[in-house]
């Protein structure tokens, strides 16, 4: 008796599907550990937080680094997440020749309401295994920022971050890649909303 198994895609297969028009322009799809994941639609609080970050981050970062919003990061061999924000090292070609990879990433940020479990249970090990040093989750459910750093692998082979810090929405946090620059979370978090 054989058991059916889901098809897992490589990055090359995923890109070929895109070239063949398998996905529609409006589809919000990520390749995570070889699986095609349809991203959930975003609520009002999520969109408000994104708009606030779009206003605040460019003022802070300026020309020191490259900002990207809901765009791919290539994590070989089978993942291409599209985090809500990433701060990347500047590159001469502005990433025209290839999407950023983990070595280019200074900080990854996800805004989480209905996707909170996914961003904690799936994205933490994914980003940690890729060696991405800093990961922030704007946790709209609990109304605070979760700041993760120092990726590690435990003796069972599982990946995670050694440090987790909670920062409240009325506090300020320094950007890990630019410690002289601070984000005022009061300007980022929307007013508390019940889910």
Backbone as ProteinMPNN parsed JSONL, in Angstrom:
{"seq_chain_A": "XXXXXXXXXXXXXXXXXXXXXXXXXXXXXXXXXXXXXXXXXXXXXXXXXXXXXXXXXXXXXXXXXXXXXXXXXXXXXXXXXXXXXXXXXXXXXXXXXXXXXXXXXXXXXXXXXXXXXXXXXXXXXXXXXXXXXXXXXXXXXXXXXXXXXXXXXXXXXXXXXXXXXXXXXXXXXXXXXXXXXXXXXXXXXXXXXXX", "coords_chain_A": {"N_chain_A": [[0.841, -1.18, 0.0], [0.685, 2.147, -0.935], [1.401, 5.417, 0.165], [0.044, 8.55, -0.508], [1.918, 11.406, -1.412], [2.589, 14.825, -1.002], [3.608, 17.007, -3.635], [6.715, 18.523, -3.609], [8.325, 21.523, -4.36], [11.232, 22.729, -6.051], [13.317, 25.693, -6.018], [13.925, 26.33, -8.704], [11.877, 24.964, -10.095], [9.648, 26.293, -9.094], [10.113, 28.911, -10.044], [9.922, 28.362, -12.765], [7.223, 27.631, -12.985], [6.104, 30.141, -12.494], [7.079, 31.553, -14.735], [5.694, 30.216, -16.733], [3.193, 31.16, -16.374], [1.554, 30.1, -14.426], [0.772, 31.207, -12.036], [-1.399, 33.872, -11.101], [-1.187, 37.421, -11.522], [-2.148, 38.753, -9.279], [-2.031, 36.84, -7.32], [-0.995, 35.84, -4.108], [1.524, 34.196, -3.29], [3.834, 32.101, -1.619], [6.882, 30.255, -1.629], [7.619, 27.84, 0.566], [9.73, 25.781, 2.196], [9.51, 24.029, 0.042], [6.783, 23.899, -0.418], [3.857, 25.342, -1.869], [2.496, 28.162, -0.618], [-0.403, 29.856, 0.049], [-0.843, 33.129, 0.86], [-2.597, 34.632, 3.553], [-5.379, 36.917, 3.414], [-5.06, 40.373, 4.271], [-5.927, 42.131, 7.228], [-7.487, 45.211, 8.435], [-5.949, 46.302, 10.568], [-3.469, 45.138, 10.053], [-2.829, 46.255, 7.529], [-2.727, 48.958, 8.27], [-0.547, 48.985, 10.023], [1.463, 48.234, 8.181], [1.385, 50.498, 6.459], [2.211, 52.451, 8.276], [4.818, 51.553, 8.815], [5.872, 51.848, 6.25], [5.963, 54.591, 6.132], [7.695, 55.292, 8.272], [10.131, 53.711, 8.18], [11.693, 54.329, 5.753], [12.477, 56.989, 6.335], [14.158, 56.599, 8.525], [16.152, 54.71, 7.672], [17.12, 55.672, 5.226], [19.713, 56.161, 2.883], [21.39, 54.238, 3.837], [20.873, 51.533, 3.638], [18.99, 49.048, 1.775], [15.545, 48.987, 1.418], [12.895, 46.64, 1.313], [9.588, 45.692, 0.487], [7.228, 43.224, 0.983], [8.444, 41.469, -0.873], [10.472, 38.997, -2.611], [12.814, 36.836, -0.901], [15.446, 34.76, -1.538], [15.884, 31.546, -0.4], [17.769, 28.991, -0.622], [17.395, 25.365, -0.602], [14.672, 25.337, -1.267], [12.904, 27.475, -0.699], [11.235, 30.619, -0.868], [10.383, 33.089, 0.635], [8.204, 35.945, 1.118], [8.584, 38.343, 2.955], [6.931, 40.85, 5.011], [8.513, 43.165, 5.36], [11.938, 43.863, 4.632], [15.21, 44.725, 5.545], [17.964, 45.347, 3.683], [21.399, 44.816, 2.704], [22.991, 47.358, 0.828], [23.355, 47.046, -2.677], [25.234, 47.169, -5.647], [23.799, 46.734, -8.064], [21.231, 47.086, -7.255], [19.742, 44.804, -6.727], [18.887, 43.894, -9.186], [19.949, 41.834, -10.739], [19.465, 39.508, -9.318], [17.228, 38.155, -6.851], [17.419, 39.07, -3.361], [19.464, 37.151, -1.087], [19.922, 35.179, 1.946], [22.428, 36.157, 2.94], [22.392, 38.804, 2.247], [20.571, 39.99, 3.885], [19.72, 42.132, 6.5], [17.741, 42.557, 8.402], [14.628, 41.009, 8.954], [11.127, 41.475, 8.763], [7.902, 40.724, 9.89], [4.448, 41.409, 9.8], [1.942, 40.503, 11.901], [-1.212, 39.133, 12.324], [-3.691, 37.307, 11.84], [-1.87, 35.501, 10.855], [-0.083, 34.818, 12.835], [0.664, 32.368, 14.254], [1.804, 30.924, 12.135], [3.914, 32.633, 11.381], [5.461, 32.439, 13.661], [5.843, 29.621, 14.089], [6.659, 28.494, 11.634], [8.13, 30.405, 10.117], [10.145, 31.327, 11.913], [11.968, 29.027, 12.323], [12.691, 28.747, 9.616], [13.95, 31.219, 8.858], [15.97, 31.277, 10.794], [17.458, 28.924, 10.218], [18.426, 29.7, 7.754], [20.293, 31.493, 8.536], [19.706, 34.138, 8.998], [20.163, 36.921, 10.866], [18.522, 38.596, 12.448], [15.119, 38.926, 13.32], [11.946, 40.269, 13.268], [8.691, 40.285, 14.642], [5.785, 41.953, 14.274], [3.479, 41.729, 16.394], [0.246, 41.799, 16.22], [-1.866, 40.671, 17.452], [-1.272, 40.261, 20.2], [-0.342, 42.757, 20.628], [2.393, 43.759, 20.646], [5.93, 43.993, 19.896], [7.879, 41.306, 18.797], [11.135, 40.521, 19.091], [13.68, 38.761, 17.637], [16.887, 37.213, 17.827], [20.208, 35.918, 17.097], [20.552, 33.17, 15.628], [20.299, 29.581, 15.954], [21.019, 26.024, 16.096], [19.537, 23.248, 17.586], [20.319, 20.217, 19.513], [18.638, 18.276, 18.477], [18.426, 18.971, 15.881], [16.706, 21.021, 15.226], [15.86, 24.395, 14.339], [16.121, 27.742, 15.572], [15.9, 30.832, 17.426], [18.179, 32.138, 19.77], [17.605, 34.284, 21.423], [14.746, 36.035, 22.507], [12.921, 38.926, 22.616], [10.529, 41.061, 24.076], [8.923, 43.964, 23.07], [7.094, 46.707, 23.998], [4.222, 48.505, 22.637], [4.454, 51.205, 23.251], [7.071, 51.77, 23.411], [10.546, 52.208, 22.404], [12.771, 50.905, 19.974], [16.035, 49.981, 18.997], [17.346, 49.688, 15.696], [18.74, 46.62, 14.812], [20.743, 46.411, 12.877], [21.594, 48.993, 12.588], [22.403, 50.421, 15.184], [22.348, 53.034, 16.113], [20.024, 54.082, 15.222], [16.602, 54.37, 15.948], [13.375, 52.863, 16.268], [10.276, 54.185, 16.891], [7.809, 52.625, 18.37], [5.277, 53.493, 18.94], [4.558, 54.973, 16.755], [4.134, 53.079, 14.885], [2.523, 50.796, 15.576], [-0.949, 50.164, 15.164], [-3.916, 51.637, 16.711], [-5.058, 49.758, 19.537], [-6.774, 46.848, 18.664], [-9.503, 44.625, 18.819], [-9.533, 41.155, 18.135]], "CA_chain_A": [[0.0, 0.0, 0.0], [1.488, 3.364, -0.984], [0.772, 6.611, 0.737], [0.227, 9.714, -1.369], [2.775, 12.441, -0.837], [2.476, 16.105, -1.699], [4.754, 17.4, -4.457], [7.493, 19.651, -3.111], [8.962, 22.196, -5.485], [12.519, 23.415, -5.879], [13.257, 27.089, -6.47], [13.887, 26.349, -10.175], [10.531, 24.565, -10.526], [8.763, 27.394, -8.707], [10.32, 30.002, -11.0], [9.413, 27.906, -14.06], [5.767, 27.774, -12.911], [5.805, 31.574, -12.645], [7.337, 31.907, -16.139], [4.654, 29.607, -17.558], [1.93, 31.826, -16.094], [0.754, 29.286, -13.512], [0.234, 32.102, -11.012], [-1.95, 35.14, -11.566], [-0.454, 38.576, -11.011], [-2.666, 39.117, -7.958], [-1.827, 35.745, -6.364], [0.003, 36.064, -3.063], [2.045, 32.848, -3.069], [5.223, 31.96, -1.182], [7.431, 28.899, -1.613], [8.195, 27.618, 1.889], [10.135, 24.385, 2.353], [9.038, 23.276, -1.109], [5.323, 23.953, -0.54], [3.262, 26.602, -2.298], [1.655, 28.647, 0.467], [-1.185, 31.046, -0.28], [-0.855, 34.019, 2.016], [-3.937, 35.064, 3.939], [-5.644, 38.332, 3.173], [-4.652, 41.207, 5.407], [-6.98, 42.936, 7.837], [-7.274, 46.65, 8.534], [-4.828, 46.574, 11.472], [-2.262, 44.734, 9.327], [-2.546, 47.271, 6.513], [-2.354, 50.194, 8.956], [0.827, 48.796, 10.485], [2.317, 48.307, 6.982], [1.469, 51.909, 6.039], [3.039, 53.161, 9.25], [6.209, 51.164, 8.56], [6.268, 52.477, 4.98], [6.243, 56.0, 6.416], [8.782, 55.457, 9.241], [11.415, 53.06, 7.859], [12.551, 55.071, 4.814], [13.07, 58.157, 7.007], [15.239, 56.12, 9.393], [17.218, 53.982, 6.976], [17.691, 56.532, 4.188], [20.564, 55.485, 1.899], [22.291, 53.307, 4.522], [20.532, 50.165, 3.262], [17.886, 48.93, 0.837], [14.302, 48.48, 1.996], [11.949, 46.022, 0.394], [8.284, 45.42, 1.104], [6.5, 42.113, 0.385], [9.215, 41.023, -2.032], [11.121, 37.721, -2.31], [14.172, 36.526, -0.454], [15.713, 33.395, -1.973], [16.521, 30.71, 0.61], [17.924, 27.679, -1.241], [17.033, 25.011, -1.977], [13.245, 25.199, -1.532], [12.069, 28.516, -0.09], [11.299, 31.999, -1.342], [9.365, 33.857, 1.355], [8.035, 37.362, 0.802], [8.242, 38.982, 4.231], [6.323, 42.174, 4.883], [9.622, 44.097, 5.153], [13.31, 43.428, 4.874], [16.276, 45.71, 5.363], [19.019, 44.625, 2.972], [22.622, 45.546, 2.384], [22.972, 47.969, -0.497], [24.093, 46.307, -3.691], [25.436, 48.031, -6.806], [22.768, 46.571, -9.094], [19.933, 47.228, -6.593], [19.103, 43.491, -6.789], [18.326, 43.649, -10.513], [20.443, 40.567, -11.288], [18.917, 38.385, -8.553], [16.591, 38.478, -5.578], [18.342, 38.942, -2.238], [19.57, 35.873, -0.388], [20.12, 35.454, 3.377], [23.64, 36.938, 3.219], [22.091, 40.21, 1.985], [19.513, 40.439, 4.795], [20.097, 42.691, 7.797], [16.596, 42.391, 9.299], [13.361, 40.618, 8.338], [9.99, 41.866, 9.589], [6.558, 40.267, 9.523], [3.322, 41.971, 10.536], [1.155, 39.291, 12.129], [-2.465, 39.046, 13.064], [-4.154, 35.935, 11.641], [-0.727, 34.655, 10.47], [0.872, 34.786, 13.937], [1.201, 31.023, 14.479], [2.653, 30.598, 10.984], [5.137, 33.437, 11.456], [6.265, 31.929, 14.777], [6.164, 28.191, 14.009], [7.274, 28.136, 10.354], [9.117, 31.393, 9.664], [11.307, 31.377, 12.823], [12.997, 28.047, 11.936], [13.145, 29.01, 8.243], [14.913, 32.322, 8.859], [17.119, 30.891, 11.626], [18.277, 27.97, 9.461], [19.077, 30.447, 6.675], [21.339, 32.329, 9.112], [19.273, 35.534, 9.096], [20.523, 37.201, 12.255], [17.497, 39.313, 13.208], [13.763, 38.73, 12.824], [10.945, 40.955, 14.079], [7.275, 40.044, 14.385], [4.865, 42.941, 14.824], [2.399, 40.866, 16.86], [-0.938, 42.638, 16.395], [-2.796, 39.943, 18.324], [-0.902, 40.585, 21.584], [-0.006, 44.175, 20.617], [3.787, 44.069, 20.964], [6.935, 43.532, 18.953], [8.741, 40.197, 19.186], [12.441, 40.687, 18.454], [14.474, 37.533, 17.734], [18.235, 37.271, 17.254], [21.152, 34.82, 17.313], [20.049, 31.871, 15.181], [21.028, 28.404, 16.433], [20.44, 24.705, 15.842], [19.661, 22.454, 18.807], [20.878, 18.872, 19.323], [17.695, 17.493, 17.67], [18.445, 19.482, 14.509], [15.708, 22.081, 15.025], [16.411, 25.741, 14.299], [15.386, 28.808, 16.238], [16.717, 31.958, 17.861], [18.526, 32.058, 21.189], [17.038, 35.401, 22.178], [13.461, 36.637, 22.157], [12.66, 40.084, 23.455], [9.229, 41.696, 23.849], [8.973, 45.417, 23.168], [5.712, 47.174, 24.044], [3.938, 49.479, 21.582], [4.773, 52.584, 23.649], [8.517, 51.813, 23.603], [11.423, 52.47, 21.265], [13.761, 49.845, 19.797], [17.089, 50.277, 18.023], [17.509, 48.742, 14.6], [19.949, 45.836, 15.106], [21.774, 46.673, 11.864], [22.011, 50.385, 12.765], [21.999, 50.664, 16.571], [22.155, 54.458, 16.384], [18.692, 54.435, 14.73], [15.562, 53.736, 16.757], [11.996, 52.874, 15.796], [9.282, 54.51, 17.911], [6.707, 51.717, 18.069], [4.037, 54.254, 19.03], [4.244, 55.465, 15.418], [3.993, 51.924, 14.0], [1.367, 49.98, 15.942], [-2.242, 50.838, 15.121], [-4.605, 51.586, 18.007], [-5.397, 48.366, 19.923], [-7.98, 46.341, 18.037], [-9.876, 43.272, 19.262], [-9.689, 40.203, 17.017]], "C_chain_A": [[0.888, 1.245, 0.0], [0.68, 4.527, -0.426], [1.068, 7.782, -0.184], [1.071, 10.752, -0.643], [2.649, 13.705, -1.67], [3.756, 16.383, -2.485], [5.429, 18.599, -3.818], [8.297, 20.214, -4.275], [10.328, 22.743, -5.096], [12.326, 24.871, -6.302], [13.156, 27.161, -7.99], [12.496, 25.983, -10.699], [9.519, 25.673, -10.237], [8.88, 28.549, -9.699], [9.785, 29.631, -12.381], [7.885, 28.006, -14.097], [5.35, 29.239, -13.107], [5.991, 32.008, -14.101], [6.242, 31.386, -17.062], [3.276, 30.215, -17.318], [1.004, 31.028, -15.185], [0.096, 30.142, -12.437], [-0.331, 33.347, -11.675], [-1.185, 36.276, -10.897], [-0.88, 38.944, -9.584], [-2.483, 38.021, -6.904], [-0.741, 36.121, -5.372], [0.484, 34.679, -2.622], [3.49, 32.953, -2.591], [5.618, 30.499, -1.352], [8.142, 28.739, -0.276], [8.473, 26.131, 2.05], [9.546, 23.497, 1.255], [7.537, 23.304, -1.325], [4.881, 25.332, -1.007], [2.259, 27.02, -1.232], [0.93, 29.901, -0.005], [-1.289, 31.892, 0.973], [-2.262, 34.525, 2.27], [-4.124, 36.544, 3.622], [-5.391, 39.114, 4.46], [-5.835, 42.03, 5.904], [-6.59, 44.401, 7.912], [-6.081, 46.976, 9.426], [-3.496, 46.249, 10.796], [-1.861, 45.803, 8.321], [-2.119, 48.593, 7.144], [-0.911, 50.109, 9.441], [1.81, 48.861, 9.307], [2.488, 49.757, 6.52], [2.364, 52.708, 6.981], [4.518, 52.828, 9.061], [6.724, 51.789, 7.265], [6.589, 53.956, 5.161], [7.512, 56.148, 7.253], [10.129, 54.9, 8.779], [12.271, 53.828, 6.846], [13.21, 56.294, 5.448], [14.265, 57.737, 7.852], [16.424, 55.606, 8.601], [17.899, 54.853, 5.917], [18.476, 55.72, 3.168], [21.504, 54.467, 2.527], [22.096, 51.865, 4.069], [19.387, 50.225, 2.271], [16.681, 48.346, 1.573], [13.523, 47.745, 0.925], [10.712, 45.622, 1.177], [7.578, 44.332, 0.303], [7.132, 41.666, -0.93], [10.071, 39.817, -1.631], [12.529, 37.826, -1.734], [14.387, 35.06, -0.818], [16.471, 32.658, -0.864], [16.629, 29.308, 0.023], [17.829, 26.563, -0.208], [15.549, 25.123, -2.289], [12.382, 26.273, -0.902], [12.308, 29.871, -0.735], [10.189, 32.782, -0.652], [9.323, 35.298, 0.86], [7.619, 38.077, 2.08], [7.667, 40.376, 4.0], [7.387, 43.237, 4.647], [10.937, 43.375, 5.327], [14.217, 44.634, 4.679], [17.466, 44.922, 4.836], [20.263, 45.484, 2.851], [22.441, 46.178, 1.009], [23.804, 47.124, -1.442], [24.123, 47.167, -4.948], [24.333, 47.943, -7.847], [21.353, 46.706, -8.53], [19.082, 45.965, -6.745], [18.406, 43.235, -8.123], [18.737, 42.277, -11.036], [19.887, 39.346, -10.555], [18.242, 38.908, -7.289], [17.629, 38.363, -4.46], [18.34, 37.518, -1.679], [19.887, 36.177, 1.078], [21.357, 36.286, 3.71], [23.411, 38.433, 3.026], [21.199, 40.831, 3.063], [20.088, 40.923, 6.124], [18.995, 42.487, 8.834], [15.375, 42.014, 8.475], [12.245, 40.973, 9.312], [8.708, 41.289, 9.012], [5.558, 41.01, 10.393], [2.309, 40.843, 10.666], [-0.114, 39.563, 12.909], [-2.955, 37.618, 12.907], [-3.01, 34.983, 11.281], [0.268, 34.44, 11.609], [1.478, 33.405, 14.161], [2.164, 30.626, 13.366], [3.979, 31.352, 11.058], [6.042, 32.991, 12.599], [6.735, 30.499, 14.53], [6.902, 27.792, 12.736], [8.391, 29.113, 9.982], [10.33, 31.475, 10.594], [12.339, 30.326, 12.435], [13.551, 28.282, 10.534], [14.229, 30.084, 8.229], [16.15, 31.976, 9.684], [18.032, 29.935, 10.876], [19.026, 28.673, 8.335], [20.194, 31.352, 7.198], [20.981, 33.805, 9.161], [19.351, 35.922, 10.569], [19.41, 37.826, 13.078], [16.145, 39.201, 12.517], [12.804, 39.403, 13.799], [9.554, 40.524, 13.648], [6.483, 41.153, 15.069], [3.587, 42.182, 15.159], [1.187, 41.739, 17.171], [-1.973, 41.968, 17.293], [-2.537, 40.297, 19.792], [-0.468, 42.038, 21.752], [1.382, 44.473, 21.178], [4.694, 43.54, 19.865], [7.704, 42.377, 19.569], [10.033, 40.339, 18.399], [13.273, 39.433, 18.714], [15.862, 37.785, 17.166], [19.062, 36.071, 17.706], [20.561, 33.463, 16.938], [20.924, 30.729, 15.714], [20.311, 27.142, 15.966], [20.619, 23.886, 17.102], [20.148, 21.041, 18.493], [19.942, 17.948, 18.548], [17.612, 17.977, 16.224], [17.425, 20.558, 14.225], [16.381, 23.455, 15.123], [15.506, 26.725, 15.019], [16.334, 29.943, 16.557], [16.952, 31.851, 19.353], [17.808, 33.119, 22.01], [15.706, 35.842, 21.602], [13.223, 37.76, 23.157], [11.302, 40.656, 23.086], [9.393, 43.2, 24.047], [7.534, 45.925, 23.034], [5.477, 48.303, 23.039], [4.185, 50.927, 21.969], [6.279, 52.755, 23.855], [9.241, 52.07, 22.286], [12.424, 51.325, 21.191], [14.774, 50.273, 18.733], [17.066, 49.238, 16.909], [18.787, 47.945, 14.852], [21.088, 46.113, 14.127], [22.326, 48.088, 11.958], [21.621, 50.82, 14.174], [21.819, 52.132, 16.933], [20.767, 54.939, 15.947], [17.635, 53.671, 15.51], [14.183, 53.91, 16.128], [11.101, 53.149, 16.999], [8.04, 53.679, 17.585], [5.344, 52.389, 18.204], [3.598, 54.813, 17.683], [3.979, 54.334, 14.432], [2.729, 51.13, 14.312], [0.079, 50.777, 15.771], [-2.867, 50.844, 16.501], [-5.036, 50.149, 18.284], [-6.755, 47.994, 19.351], [-8.263, 44.95, 18.579], [-10.061, 42.393, 18.035], [-10.763, 39.198, 17.339]], "O_chain_A": [[1.758, 1.376, 0.86], [-0.544, 4.589, -0.54], [2.211, 7.984, -0.594], [0.952, 10.947, 0.567], [2.608, 13.651, -2.899], [4.852, 16.033, -2.047], [4.768, 19.594, -3.518], [8.874, 19.47, -5.069], [10.546, 23.164, -3.96], [11.296, 25.231, -6.873], [12.386, 27.964, -8.518], [11.994, 26.611, -11.631], [8.64, 25.948, -11.054], [7.872, 29.099, -10.143], [9.254, 30.485, -13.091], [7.312, 28.414, -15.107], [4.372, 29.531, -13.794], [5.164, 32.742, -14.642], [5.899, 32.03, -18.053], [2.304, 29.838, -17.973], [-0.205, 31.259, -15.177], [-1.006, 29.838, -11.982], [0.192, 33.818, -12.685], [-0.606, 36.097, -9.825], [-0.061, 39.393, -8.782], [-2.751, 38.248, -5.724], [0.303, 36.655, -5.748], [-0.073, 34.075, -1.705], [4.266, 33.774, -3.081], [4.778, 29.608, -1.231], [9.139, 29.41, -0.008], [7.549, 25.318, 2.041], [9.138, 22.363, 1.508], [7.056, 22.779, -2.329], [5.442, 26.352, -0.606], [1.286, 26.311, -0.975], [1.557, 30.881, -0.407], [-1.762, 31.433, 2.013], [-3.018, 34.81, 1.342], [-3.166, 37.315, 3.57], [-5.495, 38.589, 5.569], [-6.63, 42.55, 5.121], [-5.495, 44.785, 7.501], [-5.276, 47.842, 9.08], [-2.52, 46.983, 10.942], [-0.7, 46.209, 8.264], [-1.244, 49.277, 6.613], [-0.142, 51.058, 9.284], [2.871, 49.475, 9.421], [3.601, 50.192, 6.225], [3.168, 53.532, 6.546], [5.371, 53.712, 9.138], [7.879, 52.21, 7.191], [7.401, 54.51, 4.42], [8.325, 57.032, 6.982], [11.16, 55.546, 8.967], [13.475, 53.969, 7.061], [14.361, 56.608, 5.145], [15.274, 58.441, 7.893], [17.562, 56.015, 8.83], [19.114, 54.776, 5.734], [17.983, 54.719, 2.647], [22.335, 53.886, 1.827], [23.032, 51.066, 4.108], [18.872, 51.299, 1.959], [16.795, 47.333, 2.264], [13.488, 48.168, -0.231], [10.776, 45.265, 2.354], [7.352, 44.482, -0.898], [6.459, 41.507, -1.949], [10.363, 39.631, -0.45], [13.299, 38.74, -2.028], [13.583, 34.207, -0.441], [17.548, 33.081, -0.443], [15.696, 28.514, 0.146], [18.152, 26.787, 0.959], [15.17, 25.017, -3.455], [11.219, 26.009, -0.594], [13.432, 30.219, -1.098], [9.175, 33.105, -1.271], [10.278, 35.798, 0.265], [6.441, 38.383, 2.269], [7.879, 40.995, 2.958], [7.191, 44.124, 3.817], [11.037, 42.4, 6.073], [14.02, 45.447, 3.776], [17.917, 43.96, 5.456], [20.196, 46.713, 2.889], [21.809, 45.594, 0.13], [24.827, 46.559, -1.055], [23.133, 47.823, -5.273], [23.964, 48.951, -8.449], [20.379, 46.469, -9.244], [17.86, 46.041, -6.876], [17.453, 42.458, -8.193], [17.947, 41.619, -11.713], [19.846, 38.256, -11.125], [18.617, 39.942, -6.737], [18.611, 37.635, -4.602], [17.354, 36.789, -1.785], [20.102, 37.34, 1.419], [21.334, 37.051, 4.674], [24.152, 39.247, 3.577], [21.083, 42.054, 3.146], [20.845, 40.211, 6.784], [19.282, 42.267, 10.011], [15.109, 42.612, 7.432], [12.384, 40.801, 10.523], [8.461, 41.357, 7.808], [5.793, 41.216, 11.584], [1.864, 40.287, 9.663], [-0.094, 40.138, 13.997], [-2.666, 36.782, 13.763], [-3.172, 33.768, 11.395], [1.362, 33.927, 11.372], [2.7, 33.285, 14.25], [3.222, 30.056, 13.632], [5.04, 30.775, 10.823], [7.261, 33.147, 12.519], [7.909, 30.195, 14.74], [7.691, 26.847, 12.754], [9.475, 28.692, 9.578], [11.446, 31.676, 10.114], [13.499, 30.681, 12.228], [14.733, 28.047, 10.283], [15.3, 29.884, 7.655], [17.263, 32.344, 9.31], [19.25, 30.107, 10.89], [20.144, 28.283, 7.998], [20.956, 31.915, 6.412], [21.862, 34.644, 9.346], [18.685, 35.324, 11.414], [19.351, 37.612, 14.289], [16.035, 39.357, 11.301], [12.842, 39.143, 15.001], [9.264, 40.409, 12.457], [6.507, 41.279, 16.294], [2.716, 42.013, 14.306], [1.102, 42.343, 18.241], [-2.857, 42.635, 17.831], [-3.47, 40.595, 20.537], [-0.25, 42.502, 22.871], [1.542, 45.317, 22.061], [4.28, 42.746, 19.02], [8.132, 42.45, 20.721], [10.021, 40.284, 17.169], [13.54, 39.083, 19.863], [16.015, 38.476, 16.158], [18.656, 35.314, 18.587], [20.127, 32.703, 17.802], [22.13, 30.892, 15.901], [19.168, 27.181, 15.51], [21.722, 23.821, 17.644], [20.364, 20.706, 17.329], [20.392, 16.935, 18.013], [16.822, 17.457, 15.435], [17.286, 20.975, 13.075], [17.333, 23.649, 15.879], [14.288, 26.559, 15.066], [17.441, 30.009, 16.022], [16.043, 31.516, 20.113], [17.445, 32.879, 23.162], [15.549, 36.003, 20.392], [13.312, 37.571, 24.371], [10.96, 40.729, 21.905], [9.931, 43.651, 25.058], [6.845, 45.604, 22.066], [6.422, 48.98, 22.633], [4.134, 51.804, 21.107], [6.719, 53.763, 24.408], [8.635, 52.139, 21.217], [12.878, 50.828, 22.221], [14.412, 50.849, 17.707], [16.802, 48.059, 17.147], [19.834, 48.548, 15.088], [22.26, 46.056, 14.5], [23.417, 48.357, 11.456], [20.62, 51.514, 14.349], [21.204, 52.445, 17.952], [20.372, 56.063, 16.257], [17.757, 52.463, 15.711], [13.867, 54.947, 15.544], [11.157, 52.437, 18.001], [7.308, 53.987, 16.644], [4.36, 51.907, 17.643], [2.418, 55.096, 17.479], [3.639, 54.585, 13.276], [1.949, 50.824, 13.41], [0.01, 51.935, 16.181], [-2.401, 50.127, 17.387], [-5.346, 49.406, 17.352], [-7.743, 48.707, 19.521], [-7.331, 44.17, 18.776], [-10.653, 42.804, 17.037], [-11.044, 38.315, 16.529]]}, "name": "protein", "num_of_chains": 1, "seq": "XXXXXXXXXXXXXXXXXXXXXXXXXXXXXXXXXXXXXXXXXXXXXXXXXXXXXXXXXXXXXXXXXXXXXXXXXXXXXXXXXXXXXXXXXXXXXXXXXXXXXXXXXXXXXXXXXXXXXXXXXXXXXXXXXXXXXXXXXXXXXXXXXXXXXXXXXXXXXXXXXXXXXXXXXXXXXXXXXXXXXXXXXXXXXXXXXXX"}
